[in-house]
Amino acid sequence: MKELTHYVTFSTLVLVLDLCGTFVFALSGAVVGISRRFDIFGVLVLSFVAANSGGVIRDVLIGAVPPPGIADWRYIAVPLLAGLATFYWGQLVERLHDSVQIFDAAGLALFAVSGAQKALEFHLGPVPAVALGMLTGIGGGVVRDIVADRVPGVLRGQIYAVAALAGAAVVVVGHQLRLPGTATTIVGALLCFGIRFFAIRRRWRLPVAGESARSPDKSRHSLNSDADRIGSPR
């Protein structure tokens, strides 16, 4: 009975994290769609793919089929509601101060830890669990940017995948050490969000090919003008 209660609690935690990540990533996708001047259908599509792509890819890889992202009505309703709310009250969302970046960082954190948790639930090893946590976190943003006709930020020096790896690693290490799952999940999510948030605020970047060959003035201009604001059009 105790093991059954623990399993139910663990599964509920994964579900809650997944739905919260779905909601915030859906908001980020919808705001990107609005910034690209998509129609309402395009905004809803972008909201859906941003919210569910990472989770669908993860579930297909671990054999959790059909993926909840296309089989569970909650994973369909949540992004559609978020997309509609953003489309009709987009100005309110924008007033949340750099809303796209904040929503995206929050979604990254929630999906990274929930992805790692679900991989552990399916008895994957530590390394695959960390990798799937990262993939769950970055997958929605990558697909969102491709659909919006933009180079994914994760490929342009943004500290994005690294943050997801750090958050997922905390969850996996905590599991290996048999630490309380809820506590390690919260710590992992906060670490991922913190790394991404400060990377945006302080313009931390990974080395970019050919960047060292640029003049100081051009490099400084590139850092300031790069589309680090996820929602800004190219």
C-alpha positions as a Markdown table, in Angstrom:
| # | Residue | x | y | z |
|---|---|---|---|---|
| 1 | Met | 0.0 | 0.0 | 0.0 |
| 2 | Lys | 2.9 | 2.4 | 0.8 |
| 3 | Glu | 4.5 | 1.7 | -2.5 |
| 4 | Leu | 1.2 | 2.3 | -4.3 |
| 5 | Thr | 0.7 | 5.6 | -2.5 |
| 6 | His | 4.2 | 6.7 | -3.4 |
| 7 | Tyr | 3.6 | 5.8 | -7.1 |
| 8 | Val | 0.4 | 7.8 | -7.2 |
| 9 | Thr | 2.1 | 10.8 | -5.6 |
| 10 | Phe | 5.0 | 10.6 | -8.0 |
| 11 | Ser | 2.7 | 10.2 | -11.1 |
| 12 | Thr | 0.6 | 13.2 | -9.9 |
| 13 | Leu | 3.7 | 15.3 | -9.5 |
| 14 | Val | 4.8 | 14.5 | -13.1 |
| 15 | Leu | 1.3 | 15.3 | -14.4 |
| 16 | Val | 1.2 | 18.7 | -12.5 |
| 17 | Leu | 4.6 | 19.7 | -13.7 |
| 18 | Asp | 3.8 | 18.7 | -17.3 |
| 19 | Leu | 0.5 | 20.7 | -17.3 |
| 20 | Cys | 2.2 | 23.8 | -15.8 |
| 21 | Gly | 5.0 | 23.6 | -18.3 |
| 22 | Thr | 2.4 | 23.1 | -21.1 |
| 23 | Phe | 0.6 | 26.3 | -20.0 |
| 24 | Val | 3.7 | 28.5 | -19.8 |
| 25 | Phe | 5.2 | 27.2 | -23.0 |
| 26 | Ala | 1.9 | 27.7 | -24.7 |
| 27 | Leu | 1.9 | 31.3 | -23.6 |
| 28 | Ser | 5.4 | 31.8 | -25.0 |
| 29 | Gly | 4.4 | 30.2 | -28.3 |
| 30 | Ala | 1.3 | 32.4 | -28.6 |
| 31 | Val | 3.2 | 35.6 | -27.9 |
| 32 | Val | 5.8 | 34.6 | -30.6 |
| 33 | Gly | 2.9 | 34.1 | -33.0 |
| 34 | Ile | 1.5 | 37.5 | -32.2 |
| 35 | Ser | 4.9 | 39.1 | -32.6 |
| 36 | Arg | 5.1 | 37.5 | -36.1 |
| 37 | Arg | 1.6 | 38.7 | -36.9 |
| 38 | Phe | 0.0 | 35.3 | -37.3 |
| 39 | Asp | -3.7 | 34.9 | -37.6 |
| 40 | Ile | -5.7 | 33.3 | -34.8 |
| 41 | Phe | -5.2 | 29.8 | -36.3 |
| 42 | Gly | -1.5 | 30.4 | -36.6 |
| 43 | Val | -1.3 | 31.6 | -33.0 |
| 44 | Leu | -3.1 | 28.5 | -31.7 |
| 45 | Val | -0.9 | 26.2 | -33.8 |
| 46 | Leu | 2.3 | 27.9 | -32.4 |
| 47 | Ser | 0.9 | 27.7 | -28.9 |
| 48 | Phe | 0.2 | 24.0 | -29.3 |
| 49 | Val | 3.5 | 23.0 | -30.8 |
| 50 | Ala | 5.5 | 25.1 | -28.3 |
| 51 | Ala | 3.6 | 23.4 | -25.5 |
| 52 | Asn | 3.6 | 19.8 | -26.6 |
| 53 | Ser | 6.4 | 19.1 | -29.0 |
| 54 | Gly | 9.1 | 18.4 | -26.4 |
| 55 | Gly | 6.8 | 16.1 | -24.4 |
| 56 | Val | 5.6 | 14.2 | -27.5 |
| 57 | Ile | 9.2 | 13.6 | -28.6 |
| 58 | Arg | 10.1 | 12.4 | -25.1 |
| 59 | Asp | 7.1 | 10.0 | -24.9 |
| 60 | Val | 7.8 | 8.5 | -28.3 |
| 61 | Leu | 11.4 | 7.8 | -27.4 |
| 62 | Ile | 10.6 | 6.1 | -24.1 |
| 63 | Gly | 7.6 | 4.2 | -25.5 |
| 64 | Ala | 4.8 | 6.1 | -23.6 |
| 65 | Val | 2.4 | 5.9 | -26.6 |
| 66 | Pro | 0.1 | 7.3 | -27.6 |
| 67 | Pro | 1.7 | 10.5 | -26.1 |
| 68 | Pro | -0.5 | 12.5 | -23.7 |
| 69 | Gly | 0.2 | 15.5 | -25.8 |
| 70 | Ile | -2.1 | 14.2 | -28.5 |
| 71 | Ala | -4.2 | 11.7 | -26.6 |
| 72 | Asp | -5.1 | 13.5 | -23.4 |
| 73 | Trp | -7.6 | 16.3 | -23.7 |
| 74 | Arg | -6.0 | 18.3 | -21.0 |
| 75 | Tyr | -2.8 | 18.7 | -23.1 |
| 76 | Ile | -4.9 | 19.9 | -26.0 |
| 77 | Ala | -7.2 | 22.2 | -24.0 |
| 78 | Val | -4.5 | 23.9 | -22.0 |
| 79 | Pro | -2.5 | 25.3 | -24.9 |
| 80 | Leu | -5.6 | 26.2 | -26.8 |
| 81 | Leu | -7.0 | 28.2 | -23.9 |
| 82 | Ala | -3.6 | 29.8 | -23.3 |
| 83 | Gly | -3.4 | 30.7 | -27.0 |
| 84 | Leu | -6.9 | 32.2 | -27.1 |
| 85 | Ala | -6.2 | 34.2 | -23.9 |
| 86 | Thr | -3.0 | 35.6 | -25.3 |
| 87 | Phe | -4.5 | 36.4 | -28.7 |
| 88 | Tyr | -7.4 | 38.4 | -27.2 |
| 89 | Trp | -5.5 | 39.8 | -24.2 |
| 90 | Gly | -2.0 | 39.9 | -25.6 |
| 91 | Gln | -1.4 | 43.4 | -24.3 |
| 92 | Leu | -2.1 | 42.3 | -20.7 |
| 93 | Val | 0.4 | 39.4 | -21.1 |
| 94 | Glu | 3.1 | 41.7 | -22.5 |
| 95 | Arg | 2.8 | 43.9 | -19.4 |
| 96 | Leu | 4.2 | 41.1 | -17.3 |
| 97 | His | 7.7 | 42.5 | -18.1 |
| 98 | Asp | 9.6 | 40.6 | -20.7 |
| 99 | Ser | 6.8 | 38.0 | -20.6 |
| 100 | Val | 8.0 | 35.8 | -23.4 |
| 101 | Gln | 11.4 | 35.3 | -21.8 |
| 102 | Ile | 10.0 | 34.7 | -18.4 |
| 103 | Phe | 7.4 | 32.3 | -19.6 |
| 104 | Asp | 9.9 | 30.5 | -21.8 |
| 105 | Ala | 12.4 | 30.1 | -18.9 |
| 106 | Ala | 9.6 | 28.8 | -16.6 |
| 107 | Gly | 8.5 | 26.3 | -19.2 |
| 108 | Leu | 12.0 | 25.2 | -19.8 |
| 109 | Ala | 12.5 | 24.6 | -16.1 |
| 110 | Leu | 9.2 | 22.7 | -15.6 |
| 111 | Phe | 9.7 | 20.6 | -18.7 |
| 112 | Ala | 13.3 | 19.7 | -17.9 |
| 113 | Val | 12.5 | 18.3 | -14.5 |
| 114 | Ser | 9.3 | 16.6 | -15.5 |
| 115 | Gly | 11.0 | 15.1 | -18.5 |
| 116 | Ala | 13.7 | 13.7 | -16.2 |
| 117 | Gln | 11.1 | 12.5 | -13.7 |
| 118 | Lys | 9.2 | 10.6 | -16.4 |
| 119 | Ala | 12.3 | 9.1 | -17.8 |
| 120 | Leu | 13.1 | 7.8 | -14.3 |
| 121 | Glu | 9.6 | 6.5 | -14.0 |
| 122 | Phe | 10.2 | 4.4 | -17.1 |
| 123 | His | 13.4 | 3.0 | -15.5 |
| 124 | Leu | 15.9 | 4.7 | -17.8 |
| 125 | Gly | 19.5 | 5.2 | -16.6 |
| 126 | Pro | 20.9 | 8.4 | -15.2 |
| 127 | Val | 22.4 | 9.7 | -18.5 |
| 128 | Pro | 19.4 | 9.0 | -20.7 |
| 129 | Ala | 17.1 | 10.5 | -18.1 |
| 130 | Val | 19.2 | 13.8 | -18.0 |
| 131 | Ala | 19.3 | 13.8 | -21.8 |
| 132 | Leu | 15.5 | 13.3 | -22.1 |
| 133 | Gly | 14.9 | 16.0 | -19.5 |
| 134 | Met | 16.9 | 18.4 | -21.6 |
| 135 | Leu | 15.1 | 17.3 | -24.8 |
| 136 | Thr | 11.7 | 17.8 | -23.2 |
| 137 | Gly | 12.7 | 21.3 | -22.1 |
| 138 | Ile | 14.2 | 22.5 | -25.4 |
| 139 | Gly | 12.0 | 20.6 | -27.9 |
| 140 | Gly | 9.0 | 22.9 | -27.8 |
| 141 | Gly | 11.1 | 26.0 | -28.2 |
| 142 | Val | 13.0 | 24.6 | -31.1 |
| 143 | Val | 9.8 | 23.5 | -33.0 |
| 144 | Arg | 8.2 | 26.8 | -32.1 |
| 145 | Asp | 11.1 | 28.8 | -33.7 |
| 146 | Ile | 11.2 | 26.6 | -36.8 |
| 147 | Val | 7.5 | 27.1 | -37.4 |
| 148 | Ala | 7.9 | 30.8 | -36.8 |
| 149 | Asp | 10.7 | 30.9 | -39.4 |
| 150 | Arg | 13.4 | 31.7 | -37.0 |
| 151 | Val | 16.8 | 30.0 | -36.2 |
| 152 | Pro | 16.2 | 28.3 | -32.8 |
| 153 | Gly | 17.8 | 30.3 | -30.1 |
| 154 | Val | 19.4 | 27.2 | -28.6 |
| 155 | Leu | 21.7 | 27.1 | -31.7 |
| 156 | Arg | 22.8 | 30.7 | -31.5 |
| 157 | Gly | 24.8 | 30.9 | -28.3 |
| 158 | Gln | 21.9 | 31.2 | -25.8 |
| 159 | Ile | 22.4 | 29.4 | -22.5 |
| 160 | Tyr | 19.3 | 27.3 | -22.9 |
| 161 | Ala | 20.1 | 23.6 | -23.2 |
| 162 | Val | 22.8 | 24.0 | -20.6 |
| 163 | Ala | 20.2 | 25.3 | -18.1 |
| 164 | Ala | 17.9 | 22.3 | -18.9 |
| 165 | Leu | 20.7 | 19.9 | -18.4 |
| 166 | Ala | 21.5 | 21.4 | -15.0 |
| 167 | Gly | 17.9 | 21.1 | -13.9 |
| 168 | Ala | 17.5 | 17.6 | -15.1 |
| 169 | Ala | 20.8 | 16.5 | -13.6 |
| 170 | Val | 19.6 | 17.7 | -10.1 |
| 171 | Val | 16.5 | 15.5 | -10.4 |
| 172 | Val | 18.5 | 12.5 | -11.5 |
| 173 | Val | 21.3 | 12.9 | -8.9 |
| 174 | Gly | 18.7 | 13.3 | -6.2 |
| 175 | His | 17.0 | 10.1 | -7.4 |
| 176 | Gln | 20.3 | 8.2 | -7.3 |
| 177 | Leu | 21.0 | 9.5 | -3.8 |
| 178 | Arg | 17.4 | 8.6 | -2.7 |
| 179 | Leu | 16.6 | 12.1 | -1.7 |
| 180 | Pro | 13.0 | 13.3 | -1.5 |
| 181 | Gly | 11.7 | 13.6 | -5.0 |
| 182 | Thr | 9.6 | 16.7 | -4.5 |
| 183 | Ala | 12.5 | 18.6 | -3.0 |
| 184 | Thr | 15.0 | 17.7 | -5.7 |
| 185 | Thr | 12.4 | 18.5 | -8.4 |
| 186 | Ile | 11.8 | 22.0 | -6.9 |
| 187 | Val | 15.6 | 22.6 | -6.6 |
| 188 | Gly | 16.2 | 21.4 | -10.2 |
| 189 | Ala | 13.5 | 23.6 | -11.6 |
| 190 | Leu | 14.7 | 26.7 | -9.6 |
| 191 | Leu | 18.3 | 26.0 | -10.8 |
| 192 | Cys | 17.3 | 25.7 | -14.4 |
| 193 | Phe | 15.1 | 28.8 | -14.2 |
| 194 | Gly | 17.8 | 30.8 | -12.4 |
| 195 | Ile | 20.5 | 30.0 | -14.9 |
| 196 | Arg | 18.2 | 30.9 | -17.9 |
| 197 | Phe | 16.9 | 34.0 | -16.2 |
| 198 | Phe | 20.3 | 35.4 | -15.3 |
| 199 | Ala | 21.7 | 34.4 | -18.8 |
| 200 | Ile | 19.0 | 36.6 | -20.3 |
| 201 | Arg | 19.5 | 39.5 | -17.9 |
| 202 | Arg | 23.3 | 39.5 | -18.0 |
| 203 | Arg | 23.6 | 38.4 | -21.6 |
| 204 | Trp | 25.6 | 35.3 | -20.8 |
| 205 | Arg | 26.3 | 33.4 | -24.0 |
| 206 | Leu | 28.1 | 30.3 | -25.2 |
| 207 | Pro | 31.0 | 30.7 | -27.6 |
| 208 | Val | 29.8 | 31.1 | -31.2 |
| 209 | Ala | 31.7 | 30.0 | -34.3 |
| 210 | Gly | 33.8 | 32.8 | -35.8 |
| 211 | Glu | 32.9 | 35.2 | -33.0 |
| 212 | Ser | 36.5 | 35.5 | -31.8 |
| 213 | Ala | 37.5 | 36.8 | -35.3 |
| 214 | Arg | 35.2 | 39.8 | -35.1 |
| 215 | Ser | 36.4 | 43.2 | -34.0 |
| 216 | Pro | 35.5 | 44.2 | -30.4 |
| 217 | Asp | 33.0 | 46.8 | -31.8 |
| 218 | Lys | 31.3 | 44.3 | -34.0 |
| 219 | Ser | 31.2 | 41.7 | -31.2 |
| 220 | Arg | 29.7 | 44.2 | -28.8 |
| 221 | His | 27.1 | 45.2 | -31.4 |
| 222 | Ser | 26.2 | 41.6 | -32.0 |
| 223 | Leu | 25.6 | 40.9 | -28.3 |
| 224 | Asn | 23.4 | 43.9 | -28.0 |
| 225 | Ser | 21.4 | 43.4 | -31.2 |
| 226 | Asp | 21.0 | 39.6 | -31.2 |
| 227 | Ala | 17.5 | 38.5 | -30.9 |
| 228 | Asp | 17.9 | 37.3 | -27.4 |
| 229 | Arg | 14.4 | 38.4 | -26.7 |
| 230 | Ile | 12.6 | 35.3 | -27.7 |
| 231 | Gly | 9.5 | 37.0 | -28.8 |
| 232 | Ser | 11.1 | 39.8 | -31.0 |
| 233 | Pro | 10.8 | 39.4 | -34.7 |
| 234 | Arg | 13.9 | 39.1 | -36.8 |
